[in-house]
């Protein structure tokens, strides 16, 4: 699971080769994990190896023909390679197997864009594109504390790791994380990840005009040990 988390962090940091390496090591232990296979395919897609991404998605769909994310990503890979007809066909299949209305509508919107429906913006050539940021609650966070908590609770990797926040003051908190291997990250990856999180704290400080120093202590939930402290 630590290998998978490291792969996800590298994914989030757009470190394609590092993510692929971690996913490959993870899959040596759990070769049937289709979600991680899909993530690895997406890393090949993001680095421009469209043919490899297509092969990975095809293999996943042979195992599970109703695996929506692989089917949808297959369409993106075809589109990135300039194969619009194949992309539309893959999206039609994605629409058929969509697990919910939101996923179905996502496929329908992209079909409309590829077909040049009136009023639809064109699809940008190449690249898988980054996932959209998680939406804030209506009206947005009411204060700096709420904004900070949302940074972590809406993060695509950290969200499932958050156990609880303990606030010592308006700008200082202990954040308990479950199974998040900060100490196991390669030095360059750890520095880049922490700097990105501090940048998000900095943005919220500016937004709420916070002038006091901010410190968010990242604590391992199981051991109670402090792994890192984000200071801004």
N, C-alpha and C positions, 0 to 999 in steps of 0.2 A: 504493500500500500504506500510505503514511503517512495518507492520508485515511481508509482503512478502520480503521486502528489508533486514530485520533482518535475515529472513530465508536464503536468498541468501548469506549473509555475513557469517553466520555460516556454510553454505554449502562450501564456499570458504576456510574456516578455518578448514575443516574436523571435525567440531563439530556436529556429526550426531544427537545426541539426542536433542541438542538445535535447530538445523534446523527443525527437525520433529515437535517439540513443536510449533515453530513459524508458520510453514506451517499449522498445525492443527488448530491453532487459526484463521489464515487467511481464511481457508476453511469453518469455521463456518459462515463467512460473505459472502463468494463467493464459495459455494460448487461445482459449475459447472466449475471452472477454471481447465481445463485439464492439462495445463502446470505446474501448481503448484502441482497437483496430481502426475504428472510424476516426478517432482523434489523430492517429498516426497518419492516416490517409490525408487528413486535412492539413497536416504539417507539410506533406509533400506538395499538396495543392498550393499552399501559401508560398512555398519556395519556387513554384513555377514548374514542378515536375508533374505535369498534368497526366501523362500516360501512366506513371506509377500510381497516382491517386486513383485513376479509373480502375486499374487492375485490383487495387485493394478494395474499393467499394464493390466491384463486381463479385469478388470472392466472398465478401460479407453477405451480399444479397443471395448468393447461392446457398449459403448456410441458413439465412433467415430472410426470405423474400419480402417480409413485411417490416423490415427494419427501416423505419421512416428516415432517420437522420442520414443513414448511408445512401438511401435513394435520393434524398434531396441534395446531398453533397455531390452525388454523381452528376446530377444536372448542372451544378455549379462548375464542376470540372469540365464537362463537355462545353459549357458556355465559354469558360476561360480559354479553352483550346480552339474556339471559333467554330464549334460544331453545333449551330443553333438548332437544327432539326432534331439531333440526338438529345439536346438539352430539353427541348419541349416534350419529347417523348418520355424522358425520365421524369419530368415534372408531372405529366399526366398520370404516370404510375404513382408518384408521390402523393398526388391528390387523392387517388383511390385508397391508399393505405394510411392516410393521415390519421393519427390517433385522436385528434380533437379538431374543433372548428377553427381554432386559431392557426393550426398547422396547415389545414386545408386552404384557408384564405391566403396564407403566405405563399403556397404553391400557385394558387390562382392568380395572385398579383404578379408574380414573376413570369408566369405564362403570358399574361396580358402585355407585360413590358417587352418580352421577347418577340411577341407578335406585332408589336407596334400599335397597340390599341390607342385610340385618340385620348389625349389627356394624360397618358402615362409617360413619365420620364424615361429616357432610354437607359439601358443597362450599360454601365461603364465597362469598357473592354478589359479583360484579363483580371486575375486576382480573385481570391475568394471573398475578400472583404472581412472586416472585423465584425464580431457580433455586436448588436446595438447595446448600449449601456442599459442597465436595469432602470426601469422607470421609478421616479420618486413618487411617494404618496401624494394625493391631491393637495396642492398648496405648498408642497415641499416641506422640509424639516423646519420646525418652529424655532429651534435654537441650535447653538453650536454642538451641544451634547448629542442631540438627535442626528445632526449632520455627520458627526464622527461615527456614530454607531452604524449609520447607513453605509458609510464607506466600506465597512467590513461585512455587514449583513447582506449587502447586495453585490459583493465581489464574487466573481464566477468561481473562484477557488476557495476563498476563505469562508464564504457563507455557510457551508455545511460543517465547518470546523468550529464556529463560534459557540461557546457554551454560555458565557455570561460576561457582562461588564460590571465592574465595581468602581464607582466614581469616588475619588477622594476629595475632589474639588471640581469646579466648573471646567478645568482644563487638564486635569490629571486623572488617569484611570488605569485600572488593571483589567486586561482583556484575557480571559481564559480560553485557550484554543485546544481542541482535541485532535491529537495525531497530526500535528503540523510540524514537519522536521526542519525547522530553521537551521539547526546546527549541522544538518546533513547536506545543505546546499553547497555547491561549489562557491568559492569566495566571490567570483565575479557575478554570478547569478544572485547571490544573497545581497550584495551591495546594490545591484540594479533594482532588485525587488523592493528593498527597504527604501531606496531613494524615491521610487515611484509612489510608495505609500506615503512618504513624507510630503511629496509634492501635492498629493490629494489633501492632506491635512492643511498644508499651506494655503491651498485654494479656499478651504472652508474658513480658515482664520481670516483671510481677506474678506470673504463674503459677509461674515458676521462681525467684522471689525474687532477681532480679539487681539489684544495687545500683550497679554501675559504669555509666558512660555508654556508650551504644551508638551506633555509627556504621556505616552501610551505604552504601558508595560505589557509585553507579550509573554504570557505565562502558560507553561505546559499544564493542561488540566489534570493529567494523571499524576505527575510528580510534584506539581506546585512550584517548579523551578522557573525562574525568569530566563527566557531565551534571548530576547532583545528588548530594547526600549527605543521607541520612536520619539525623537525630540525635535520640536520645531518652534 
